[in-house]
Amino acid sequence: MFPLLMPIIAGGVVYFLYKQGVFEGMCHSHHIEKKDKITSDDETPLEILKKRYAQGDISTEEYQERKEKLQEE
């Protein structure tokens, strides 16, 4: 009987800790969300592009291509 209860108890503890926010910030996708939110609504697409390039999110080639496309518009 005890071996059957152990996974249920462990799952309950993990769920409780998750709900309390103990695991917040441990997941890589969580960091991506925070980084994406650093842009404000009043920034131009070119400013956002420059920020992404400065942060290393995009390569120099991609930056140049996107910059040229934005300047065409």
N, CA, C and O atoms as a DFTB+ gen file, in Angstrom:
292 C
 N C O
     1  1       0.829      -1.199       0.000
     2  2       0.000       0.000       0.000
     3  2       0.868       1.256       0.000
     4  3       0.583       2.204      -0.732
     5  1       1.923       1.272       0.812
     6  2       2.796       2.450       0.891
     7  2       3.456       2.783      -0.443
     8  3       3.522       3.961      -0.797
     9  1       3.951       1.794      -1.206
    10  2       4.558       2.131      -2.503
    11  2       3.572       2.816      -3.456
    12  3       3.996       3.577      -4.325
    13  1       2.300       2.567      -3.313
    14  2       1.307       3.215      -4.165
    15  2       1.037       4.654      -3.729
    16  3       0.728       5.505      -4.562
    17  1       1.149       4.926      -2.448
    18  2       0.887       6.266      -1.941
    19  2       2.054       7.226      -2.174
    20  3       1.845       8.434      -2.284
    21  1       3.261       6.710      -2.250
    22  2       4.446       7.561      -2.382
    23  2       4.399       8.458      -3.630
    24  3       4.648       9.657      -3.508
    25  1       4.090       7.929      -4.823
    26  2       4.015       8.822      -5.993
    27  2       2.888       9.861      -5.886
    28  3       3.018      10.980      -6.381
    29  1       1.805       9.484      -5.247
    30  2       0.688      10.420      -5.079
    31  2       1.096      11.549      -4.140
    32  3       0.813      12.717      -4.410
    33  1       1.749      11.210      -3.053
    34  2       2.209      12.223      -2.097
    35  2       3.267      13.119      -2.746
    36  3       3.218      14.341      -2.602
    37  1       4.223      12.516      -3.460
    38  2       5.274      13.288      -4.126
    39  2       4.674      14.234      -5.166
    40  3       5.088      15.388      -5.280
    41  1       3.704      13.738      -5.916
    42  2       3.028      14.581      -6.900
    43  2       2.301      15.744      -6.254
    44  3       2.305      16.860      -6.774
    45  1       1.680      15.477      -5.124
    46  2       0.981      16.536      -4.393
    47  2       1.940      17.603      -3.897
    48  3       1.638      18.795      -3.950
    49  1       3.097      17.172      -3.416
    50  2       4.100      18.126      -2.931
    51  2       4.618      18.988      -4.090
    52  3       4.729      20.208      -3.967
    53  1       4.930      18.341      -5.203
    54  2       5.418      19.089      -6.373
    55  2       4.354      20.071      -6.851
    56  3       4.675      21.217      -7.164
    57  1       3.105      19.647      -6.912
    58  2       2.012      20.531      -7.338
    59  2       1.872      21.719      -6.388
    60  3       1.692      22.853      -6.832
    61  1       1.954      21.466      -5.097
    62  2       1.853      22.536      -4.106
    63  2       2.989      23.537      -4.282
    64  3       2.763      24.747      -4.276
    65  1       4.198      23.036      -4.437
    66  2       5.353      23.927      -4.622
    67  2       5.226      24.723      -5.924
    68  3       5.587      25.899      -5.980
    69  1       4.713      24.075      -6.959
    70  2       4.499      24.764      -8.238
    71  2       3.504      25.915      -8.068
    72  3       3.729      27.018      -8.565
    73  1       2.426      25.652      -7.376
    74  2       1.407      26.684      -7.143
    75  2       1.943      27.828      -6.275
    76  3       1.484      28.963      -6.397
    77  1       2.890      27.540      -5.421
    78  2       3.489      28.561      -4.561
    79  2       4.543      29.382      -5.312
    80  3       5.032      30.381      -4.784
    81  1       4.896      28.978      -6.523
    82  2       5.851      29.728      -7.326
    83  2       7.304      29.380      -7.051
    84  3       8.204      30.133      -7.422
    85  1       7.539      28.253      -6.408
    86  2       8.910      27.856      -6.078
    87  2       9.736      27.613      -7.339
    88  3      10.936      27.888      -7.356
    89  1       9.107      27.105      -8.383
    90  2       9.830      26.757      -9.608
    91  2       9.887      27.910     -10.604
    92  3      10.454      27.756     -11.686
    93  1       9.323      29.035     -10.270
    94  2       9.311      30.170     -11.188
    95  2      10.739      30.630     -11.469
    96  3      11.542      30.794     -10.551
    97  1      11.039      30.832     -12.731
    98  2      12.370      31.281     -13.111
    99  2      13.334      30.155     -13.393
   100  3      14.457      30.408     -13.828
   101  1      12.932      28.913     -13.159
   102  2      13.818      27.783     -13.420
   103  2      13.736      27.302     -14.857
   104  3      14.663      26.655     -15.344
   105  1      12.666      27.598     -15.529
   106  2      12.444      27.126     -16.883
   107  2      13.021      28.130     -17.879
   108  3      12.877      29.341     -17.709
   109  1      13.671      27.617     -18.912
   110  2      14.282      28.485     -19.915
   111  2      13.232      29.345     -20.623
   112  3      13.475      30.517     -20.909
   113  1      12.073      28.763     -20.903
   114  2      11.044      29.527     -21.609
   115  2      10.562      30.714     -20.781
   116  3      10.124      31.720     -21.339
   117  1      10.637      30.606     -19.473
   118  2      10.239      31.713     -18.620
   119  2      11.175      32.901     -18.830
   120  3      10.731      34.049     -18.849
   121  1      12.468      32.627     -18.986
   122  2      13.431      33.694     -19.216
   123  2      13.181      34.365     -20.561
   124  3      13.345      35.578     -20.697
   125  1      12.787      33.579     -21.546
   126  2      12.498      34.144     -22.859
   127  2      11.310      35.090     -22.760
   128  3      11.329      36.173     -23.345
   129  1      10.286      34.694     -22.031
   130  2       9.129      35.565     -21.853
   131  2       9.531      36.906     -21.263
   132  3       9.100      37.953     -21.746
   133  1      10.351      36.881     -20.225
   134  2      10.767      38.129     -19.592
   135  2      11.556      38.991     -20.555
   136  3      11.375      40.209     -20.589
   137  1      12.428      38.378     -21.336
   138  2      13.253      39.136     -22.255
   139  2      12.387      39.780     -23.338
   140  3      12.649      40.911     -23.747
   141  1      11.350      39.064     -23.807
   142  2      10.468      39.604     -24.825
   143  2       9.669      40.800     -24.312
   144  3       9.251      41.644     -25.105
   145  1       9.455      40.885     -23.025
   146  2       8.633      41.943     -22.466
   147  2       9.406      43.230     -22.198
   148  3       8.829      44.191     -21.689
   149  1      10.696      43.272     -22.527
   150  2      11.450      44.487     -22.260
   151  2      11.157      45.573     -23.289
   152  3      11.521      46.731     -23.089
   153  1      10.504      45.207     -24.382
   154  2      10.164      46.217     -25.379
   155  2       8.879      46.911     -24.970
   156  3       7.977      46.296     -24.400
   157  1       8.809      48.185     -25.265
   158  2       7.594      48.925     -24.927
   159  2       6.757      49.114     -26.186
   160  3       7.230      48.897     -27.301
   161  1       5.521      49.518     -25.990
   162  2       4.591      49.659     -27.106
   163  2       4.938      50.824     -28.024
   164  3       4.519      50.832     -29.181
   165  1       5.686      51.801     -27.542
   166  2       5.953      52.979     -28.354
   167  2       7.268      52.892     -29.137
   168  3       7.681      53.879     -29.745
   169  1       7.929      51.734     -29.132
   170  2       9.169      51.572     -29.885
   171  2       8.870      51.284     -31.351
   172  3       7.905      50.594     -31.679
   173  1       9.696      51.815     -32.207
   174  2       9.544      51.544     -33.635
   175  2      10.111      50.155     -33.930
   176  3      10.904      49.632     -33.148
   177  1       9.711      49.559     -35.046
   178  2      10.267      48.255     -35.410
   179  2      11.791      48.281     -35.536
   180  3      12.454      47.304     -35.190
   181  1      12.346      49.378     -36.022
   182  2      13.796      49.477     -36.151
   183  2      14.482      49.500     -34.782
   184  3      15.544      48.901     -34.609
   185  1      13.883      50.184     -33.818
   186  2      14.444      50.211     -32.466
   187  2      14.420      48.816     -31.835
   188  3      15.371      48.407     -31.169
   189  1      13.326      48.099     -32.054
   190  2      13.216      46.731     -31.529
   191  2      14.260      45.842     -32.191
   192  3      14.900      45.027     -31.528
   193  1      14.430      46.001     -33.502
   194  2      15.433      45.232     -34.231
   195  2      16.833      45.502     -33.688
   196  3      17.617      44.573     -33.497
   197  1      17.143      46.755     -33.442
   198  2      18.457      47.123     -32.900
   199  2      18.677      46.494     -31.527
   200  3      19.773      46.025     -31.223
   201  1      17.634      46.486     -30.700
   202  2      17.740      45.880     -29.371
   203  2      18.000      44.387     -29.460
   204  3      18.854      43.848     -28.756
   205  1      17.249      43.725     -30.339
   206  2      17.407      42.276     -30.495
   207  2      18.816      41.942     -30.988
   208  3      19.403      40.946     -30.566
   209  1      19.353      42.769     -31.876
   210  2      20.706      42.555     -32.373
   211  2      21.726      42.773     -31.253
   212  3      22.667      41.993     -31.101
   213  1      21.535      43.823     -30.482
   214  2      22.451      44.128     -29.382
   215  2      22.438      43.024     -28.317
   216  3      23.461      42.749     -27.689
   217  1      21.274      42.394     -28.119
   218  2      21.156      41.327     -27.127
   219  2      21.709      40.005     -27.646
   220  3      21.883      39.057     -26.880
   221  1      21.986      39.941     -28.949
   222  2      22.498      38.705     -29.533
   223  2      21.410      37.732     -29.939
   224  3      21.684      36.557     -30.180
   225  1      20.176      38.212     -30.016
   226  2      19.067      37.344     -30.406
   227  2      19.110      37.001     -31.891
   228  3      18.640      35.936     -32.290
   229  1      19.660      37.879     -32.706
   230  2      19.738      37.661     -34.147
   231  2      21.167      37.893     -34.622
   232  3      21.937      38.611     -33.983
   233  1      21.511      37.278     -35.750
   234  2      22.859      37.399     -36.306
   235  2      22.999      38.724     -37.053
   236  3      22.017      39.425     -37.300
   237  1      24.231      39.045     -37.403
   238  2      24.502      40.263     -38.158
   239  2      23.814      40.215     -39.516
   240  3      23.254      41.211     -39.974
   241  1      23.861      39.048     -40.156
   242  2      23.212      38.903     -41.471
   243  2      21.708      39.134     -41.376
   244  3      21.124      39.849     -42.191
   245  1      21.096      38.524     -40.377
   246  2      19.651      38.686     -40.207
   247  2      19.313      40.142     -39.885
   248  3      18.322      40.680     -40.379
   249  1      20.139      40.769     -39.061
   250  2      19.925      42.180     -38.725
   251  2      19.958      43.040     -39.984
   252  3      19.076      43.872     -40.196
   253  1      20.985      42.837     -40.826
   254  2      21.121      43.637     -42.050
   255  2      19.939      43.426     -42.994
   256  3      19.416      44.384     -43.564
   257  1      19.513      42.156     -43.161
   258  2      18.384      41.853     -44.048
   259  2      17.105      42.529     -43.556
   260  3      16.388      43.162     -44.331
   261  1      16.833      42.390     -42.282
   262  2      15.599      42.967     -41.735
   263  2      15.644      44.496     -41.745
   264  3      14.629      45.153     -41.973
   265  1      16.821      45.048     -41.499
   266  2      16.969      46.501     -41.516
   267  2      16.687      47.043     -42.912
   268  3      15.996      48.050     -43.067
   269  1      17.219      46.375     -43.918
   270  2      16.972      46.801     -45.308
   271  2      15.492      46.729     -45.641
   272  3      14.954      47.639     -46.273
   273  1      14.828      45.662     -45.225
   274  2      13.385      45.523     -45.494
   275  2      12.583      46.610     -44.788
   276  3      11.628      47.141     -45.354
   277  1      12.962      46.942     -43.559
   278  2      12.240      47.974     -42.830
   279  2      12.447      49.341     -43.464
   280  3      11.531      50.162     -43.476
   281  1      13.627      49.591     -43.983
   282  2      13.920      50.897     -44.582
   283  2      13.254      51.043     -45.950
   284  3      13.062      52.164     -46.420
   285  1      12.898      49.930     -46.599
   286  2      12.167      49.963     -47.875
   287  2      10.743      50.455     -47.678
   288  3      10.183      51.123     -48.547
   289  1      10.165      50.125     -46.540
   290  2       8.751      50.443     -46.277
   291  2       8.503      51.898     -46.051
   292  3       7.363      52.302     -45.821
